[in-house]
Amino acid sequence: MLDLTNIRDELRAHYDLAPSMELAQSMSEIHARMGRVMPMIDWAVHAPYVAAINKLKRERNAVILAHNYMTPQIYHGIADVVGDSLQLAIKATEVEAEVIVQCGVHFMAETSKILNPAKTVLMPDMEAGCSLAESITAEGIAQMRAMYPGAPVVSYVNTTAEVKAASDICCTSANAAQIVAAMESDTVIMTPDKWLAQNVANQVPQKRVVWWDGACIVHEQFTAQDLRDFRDWNPGLKIIAHPECPPDVVAEADYAGSTANIQSWVETERPKQVMLVTECSMASNISDSLPDVEFLGPCNMCPYMQKITLEKVLWSLHTMTGAVEVDPEIAAPARLAVQRMIDLSKRLAG
């Protein structure tokens, strides 16, 4: 566990991190990307960290990859690449910098290391885990294979390197249905998200999809009644759900897709009012680019994603600590499963 008291003392000895309205105003171009959700007085607290990180990453030849669930000050302030799991996985293979700082959760940093074994991959907080990744092990994969002999295993990227290595191919919420449909077997094993698997099964009825009993602590909390209540209170409201939500929630929504697809849908359709049934930071990160759209709740915060802060990113770059390592014997088959996903996704898109 990180000792935040000592970290703060050490960082303040090297950087001027006092809130500064003058600095905040000089960085107004960055603030404009999130001004709708972040008052200038709050930006004055974050701006010194953003300035220090952006300077330090140039000195370290580092690039910051940030998931769509990162807070606005990370997403807009320091990230070089933003996106969903598939986008980040693809971009990780194209990175030229020597150092990758992963602003997301641990399995994402592992994926970047798997795809870039010669690079340094830093994780600002090793305790930023994932309920899905923790719900399945390689032994669980073996159990599923024993129950369904010959069926290919399609594992969500929200898994550990060990689980990826035990799988045939990976998928993300953006490409899960296409990946499953492309499998030659009539029966396909999906791990570890049971709700994603069931939503995919509805999209790909020609396959028999069987699944592991895992779920995301953020998305499983939403209910179809939540959505019906908000429709009653806000006639004309458009509801967009993530496919990690239960099938009855997805069925109640106007659209379901990955975080990248959610963003694209809202940008294209421009609904007057919209509710994003996913992690809260998603709406915050896109609201300023869509001033004509009103974003309504509910949303749920991911406690793991929220562990990544500007302070921890600065500490990681300052000390070059939090390096993620993957056993080469695990990394090789895991890389194959991830690369199969990337290659197949590109072929299907083409």
C-alpha positions in Angstrom: 0.0 0.0 0.0 1.3 3.5 -0.9 2.3 5.7 2.0 0.5 8.9 0.8 1.9 11.0 3.6 5.5 10.4 2.7 4.7 10.6 -1.0 3.2 14.1 -0.5 6.1 15.3 1.5 8.6 14.0 -1.1 6.7 15.4 -4.1 6.4 18.8 -2.4 10.1 18.9 -1.9 10.7 18.6 -5.6 7.7 20.3 -7.2 5.6 23.4 -6.5 2.2 21.8 -6.0 0.4 24.5 -4.2 -3.0 25.5 -5.7 -2.5 28.3 -8.1 -5.2 30.3 -9.8 -2.5 32.1 -12.0 -1.2 28.7 -13.3 -4.8 27.4 -13.7 -5.6 30.4 -15.9 -2.4 30.0 -17.9 -3.6 26.5 -18.7 -7.1 27.5 -19.6 -6.9 25.7 -22.9 -6.7 22.4 -21.1 -9.4 23.5 -18.6 -11.7 24.3 -21.4 -12.0 20.6 -22.2 -13.6 20.0 -18.8 -14.9 23.4 -17.7 -18.5 22.1 -17.7 -17.8 19.7 -14.9 -14.8 21.3 -13.1 -15.0 24.8 -11.7 -11.8 27.0 -12.2 -11.2 26.9 -8.4 -10.9 23.1 -8.5 -8.7 23.3 -11.6 -6.4 25.5 -9.6 -5.8 22.5 -7.3 -5.1 20.1 -10.2 -3.2 22.4 -12.6 0.2 22.2 -10.7 0.1 18.4 -10.9 -0.8 18.4 -14.5 2.0 20.8 -15.4 4.5 18.8 -13.4 3.4 15.5 -15.0 3.4 16.8 -18.5 6.9 18.2 -18.1 8.2 15.0 -16.4 6.8 12.6 -19.0 8.7 14.5 -21.7 11.9 14.1 -19.7 11.2 10.4 -19.1 10.2 9.7 -22.7 6.9 8.5 -21.4 3.4 8.2 -22.8 0.2 8.1 -20.7 -2.6 5.7 -21.7 -5.9 6.5 -20.0 -9.1 4.6 -20.0 -12.4 6.4 -20.6 -13.3 5.9 -16.9 -10.4 8.1 -15.6 -11.3 11.4 -14.0 -11.4 14.5 -16.2 -8.2 15.9 -14.9 -6.4 12.8 -16.0 -8.4 12.1 -19.1 -8.1 15.7 -20.5 -5.1 16.9 -18.5 -2.3 14.4 -18.9 -3.4 11.5 -21.2 -1.7 11.1 -24.6 -4.1 8.3 -25.6 -7.6 7.7 -24.3 -10.1 5.0 -25.2 -11.8 1.8 -24.2 -9.9 -1.5 -23.6 -9.7 -2.4 -27.3 -8.4 1.0 -28.3 -5.8 1.1 -25.6 -4.7 -2.5 -26.4 -4.2 -1.5 -30.1 -2.5 1.8 -29.3 -0.1 0.0 -26.8 1.3 -1.9 -29.8 2.0 1.4 -31.6 3.8 3.2 -28.7 7.3 4.5 -29.5 8.1 6.0 -26.1 10.3 4.0 -23.7 7.9 4.3 -20.8 4.1 3.6 -20.7 2.1 4.9 -17.7 -1.2 3.1 -17.5 -4.0 5.1 -16.1 -6.7 2.4 -15.6 -6.7 -0.8 -13.7 -4.0 -3.5 -13.3 -5.0 -5.9 -16.0 -4.7 -3.0 -18.5 -1.1 -2.4 -17.4 -0.4 -6.1 -17.8 -1.9 -6.1 -21.3 0.4 -3.2 -22.2 3.4 -5.1 -20.8 2.4 -8.3 -22.6 2.3 -6.3 -25.9 5.5 -4.4 -25.1 7.8 -6.7 -23.2 10.9 -4.5 -23.8 9.2 -1.3 -22.5 8.8 -0.1 -18.9 5.1 -0.1 -18.0 4.2 1.8 -14.8 1.1 1.3 -12.7 0.5 4.3 -10.4 -1.3 2.1 -7.9 -0.9 -1.6 -7.9 -4.1 -1.9 -5.8 -6.2 -0.7 -8.7 -7.6 -4.1 -9.5 -10.9 -5.3 -11.1 -13.7 -7.4 -9.7 -13.9 -9.3 -13.0 -10.2 -10.0 -13.2 -10.3 -11.3 -9.6 -13.3 -13.6 -10.3 -11.5 -16.0 -12.6 -8.3 -18.0 -12.5 -6.5 -20.4 -14.9 -7.9 -23.2 -12.8 -11.4 -21.8 -13.6 -10.6 -21.9 -17.3 -9.5 -25.5 -17.0 -12.8 -26.3 -15.2 -14.8 -24.8 -18.1 -12.8 -26.7 -20.7 -13.5 -30.0 -18.8 -17.2 -29.2 -18.8 -17.3 -28.3 -22.5 -14.6 -30.3 -24.3 -13.4 -28.8 -27.5 -15.1 -25.4 -27.0 -12.8 -22.4 -27.5 -12.4 -20.0 -24.6 -13.0 -16.4 -25.3 -11.8 -14.3 -22.3 -12.6 -10.7 -21.7 -9.6 -8.5 -21.5 -10.7 -7.7 -17.9 -8.6 -10.7 -16.8 -5.1 -11.4 -15.5 -2.2 -12.4 -17.8 -2.5 -15.9 -16.4 -6.1 -16.2 -17.5 -5.3 -14.7 -20.9 -2.6 -17.3 -21.3 -5.0 -20.1 -20.6 -7.5 -18.8 -23.2 -7.7 -19.1 -26.9 -8.5 -15.5 -27.7 -9.5 -12.3 -25.9 -12.3 -9.9 -26.5 -13.6 -6.6 -25.3 -17.1 -5.3 -24.9 -16.6 -3.6 -28.3 -15.9 -6.7 -30.3 -17.2 -9.6 -28.1 -20.1 -10.5 -30.4 -17.9 -10.4 -33.5 -15.2 -12.6 -31.9 -17.7 -15.2 -30.7 -19.5 -15.3 -34.0 -16.1 -15.9 -35.7 -15.4 -19.0 -33.6 -15.7 -22.2 -35.6 -17.2 -24.3 -32.7 -20.9 -24.3 -32.1 -20.3 -23.9 -28.4 -18.2 -21.0 -27.1 -17.0 -20.5 -23.5 -16.9 -16.9 -22.3 -15.2 -15.7 -19.2 -15.5 -14.1 -16.8 -18.5 -11.8 -17.2 -21.8 -13.6 -17.2 -23.8 -10.5 -18.2 -21.6 -9.7 -21.2 -21.8 -13.4 -22.2 -25.6 -13.4 -22.0 -25.8 -10.2 -24.0 -23.5 -11.7 -26.6 -25.6 -14.8 -26.7 -28.6 -12.7 -27.5 -26.7 -11.1 -30.4 -25.2 -14.3 -31.7 -28.1 -16.9 -31.5 -26.3 -19.3 -33.9 -23.8 -20.0 -31.1 -24.3 -21.8 -27.8 -22.6 -19.4 -25.4 -21.7 -20.7 -21.9 -20.1 -18.6 -19.3 -18.3 -18.2 -16.0 -20.2 -16.7 -13.1 -18.5 -13.3 -12.8 -19.8 -9.7 -12.9 -18.6 -6.1 -12.7 -19.3 -4.4 -9.4 -20.2 -1.2 -11.2 -22.5 -2.4 -13.9 -24.3 -5.2 -12.1 -25.8 -2.6 -9.7 -28.1 -1.1 -12.3 -31.6 -2.4 -12.7 -34.2 -2.2 -15.4 -36.5 -0.5 -12.9 -33.9 2.3 -12.5 -34.1 2.9 -16.2 -37.9 2.8 -16.3 -38.1 5.3 -13.4 -35.9 7.7 -15.2 -37.9 7.5 -18.4 -41.0 8.2 -16.4 -39.4 11.3 -14.8 -37.8 12.5 -18.0 -39.9 11.8 -21.1 -37.8 11.6 -24.2 -34.7 10.6 -22.3 -32.3 8.4 -24.3 -30.6 5.6 -22.2 -27.3 4.1 -23.2 -26.1 1.0 -21.4 -22.8 -0.9 -21.2 -23.0 -4.6 -22.1 -21.6 -5.5 -18.7 -25.0 -4.6 -17.4 -27.6 -7.4 -16.9 -29.6 -8.3 -20.1 -32.9 -6.8 -18.8 -31.0 -3.5 -18.4 -29.6 -3.7 -21.9 -33.0 -4.6 -23.3 -34.5 -1.5 -21.6 -31.8 0.8 -23.1 -32.0 2.6 -26.4 -28.4 1.5 -27.2 -25.7 -0.7 -25.7 -22.0 -0.6 -26.4 -18.5 -0.3 -25.2 -17.4 3.1 -23.8 -15.9 4.1 -27.2 -19.2 3.1 -29.0 -21.2 4.9 -26.3 -19.3 8.1 -27.0 -19.7 7.7 -30.8 -23.4 7.1 -30.5 -24.0 10.2 -28.3 -21.7 12.4 -30.6 -23.7 11.2 -33.7 -27.2 11.2 -32.3 -27.0 14.3 -30.1 -30.0 13.5 -27.9 -31.4 16.4 -25.9 -31.1 14.3 -22.7 -29.1 11.1 -22.2 -28.3 8.8 -19.4 -25.1 6.7 -19.6 -25.6 3.5 -17.6 -21.9 3.0 -16.8 -19.1 4.5 -14.7 -19.7 8.2 -13.8 -16.5 9.6 -15.3 -17.6 8.6 -18.8 -20.2 11.4 -18.9 -17.9 13.9 -17.3 -15.2 13.3 -19.9 -17.4 13.9 -22.9 -19.8 16.5 -21.7 -17.8 19.6 -22.7 -17.5 18.4 -26.3 -21.3 18.1 -26.4 -22.7 21.3 -24.9 -26.1 20.7 -26.4 -26.6 17.4 -24.6 -27.8 17.2 -21.0 -26.4 14.2 -19.1 -28.5 12.7 -16.4 -27.8 10.1 -13.7 -27.7 7.5 -12.3 -24.2 6.3 -12.6 -21.8 4.3 -10.4 -18.2 5.0 -9.5 -15.6 2.3 -9.9 -13.6 2.2 -6.7 -10.6 0.7 -8.5 -10.5 3.3 -11.3 -10.7 6.0 -8.7 -7.5 4.8 -7.1 -5.6 6.4 -10.0 -4.9 10.0 -9.1 -2.6 12.8 -10.4 -0.6 12.5 -7.3 0.1 8.8 -7.8 0.9 9.3 -11.5 3.4 12.0 -10.6 5.0 9.8 -7.9 5.2 6.9 -10.3 7.0 9.0 -12.9 9.2 10.8 -10.4 10.5 7.6 -8.8 9.9 5.3 -11.8 8.3 2.8 -9.4 5.3 0.6 -9.9 6.8 -1.3 -12.9 4.5 -4.1 -14.0 6.3 -7.4 -14.8 4.8 -10.5 -16.5 6.5 -13.9 -16.4 7.8 -14.5 -20.0 6.3 -18.1 -19.9 2.9 -16.5 -19.2 3.4 -13.5 -21.4 4.0 -15.5 -24.6 0.6 -17.3 -24.7 -1.2 -14.3 -23.2 0.3 -12.2 -26.0 -1.0 -14.7 -28.6 -4.6 -14.5 -27.2 -4.5 -10.7 -27.2 -2.9 -10.4 -30.6 -5.5 -12.8 -32.1 -8.2 -10.5 -30.8 -6.5 -7.4 -32.3 -5.8 -9.1 -35.7 -9.3 -10.6 -35.9 -10.9 -7.2 -35.0 -8.9 -5.5 -37.7 -9.9 -8.1 -40.3 -13.6 -7.9 -39.3 -13.5 -4.1 -39.4 -11.9 -4.2 -42.9 
